[in-house]
Amino acid sequence: MYTLEVLNPVALNEGDTKITNAAPRPRSLDGLTLGLLWNSKRGGEVALNKAGELVSGRFKNVKVIRYDGSMPCDPEIMDRAKQECDVFIGSSAD
């Protein structure tokens, strides 16, 4: 006789979740400011730095700014990032 253990792959929320629609997408990233938002989970900064390099290599005159935050993101960091950037890439990792 065998025992089969079934695991639920759904992650638990770490707080209230707001459901929103996707943000409008620009036609190009040329000349825009890209924000890289990291929540300080191990490994996420590696992915964000690589994404920033790839975007900078593909598009012209892209300014990249990295924001180091937490989970959930500090509202002051998010407000500053929204004022300074046109588009964002967010990452979390473990």
N, C-alpha and C positions, 0 to 999 in steps of 0.2 A: 504494500500500500504506500502511495506517495502523498505528500502534502504539498499543495500548491498555495503559495502566499501571493496574494494580489495586492499591488501597491497602487495608490491613487497619485498620478503624476501632476495633479493640480496644486499649484502653490497657494499658500495661505496669504491673504492680504495683511500688510503691516499697517493698516489704517484705512480710513475712508477712501473710497475710490470714486472719482468723478468721471463719468463717461462723456467724452466730447468727440466731435467729428475731427477728421484729419485736418491739419493746417494746410492752407493753400501752398502749392508748390511753385517755386519760380521756374521759368523756362531754362535758365542757366544760372550758374553760381559765379560767373565772371563778374569781378568787381564787388562782390558781396562780402560781408563779414560773417564768418562761420564760428559759432560758439560750440565748444566741446565741453559738455557737462558731465562730470564724473561724480558719482556718489561715494567715493572713497572705498569701494569694495575692491579687494585684491584682484589684480589682473585687468580691471576695466581701463586703467590709464594706458596700458599697452595697446589695447584695441583703439582707443580714442586717438592716441598719438599717430598710429598707423593710418587711421581714417583721415586725419588732418593732412598727413603727408600725401596720401593718394589724391585727395581733393585739390590740394595746392599744385600738384603736378599735372592735373587734368584741366584746371580752369585758370584763367588769367586774373591776376591782381586780387587774389583771395586773401583776406586778412583772417588769421586764425587766432582765437582767444580761448584758452582753457580755463574752466571754472571748476574748482575742487570743492565739492559740497558734502552732503550727508544724505541719509535716507530717513525721513523725507527731506527734500531740499529746503534749505533755509530760505524763507521768502525774500530776504534782502539780497541774497545772491541771485535768485531767480529774477527779481525786479531789475537789478543792475544788468544782468545778461540780456534781458528783453530789450533794454534801452540801447545796448551796445551792439547787438547782433541782428542780422537779417534771418539767418537760419541756424538750426542746431542739430547736433548729433548727441544723443545721450547714451550713457553706457553704465551697466552694472555688471559685476562679475564676481566670482568666487573661485 
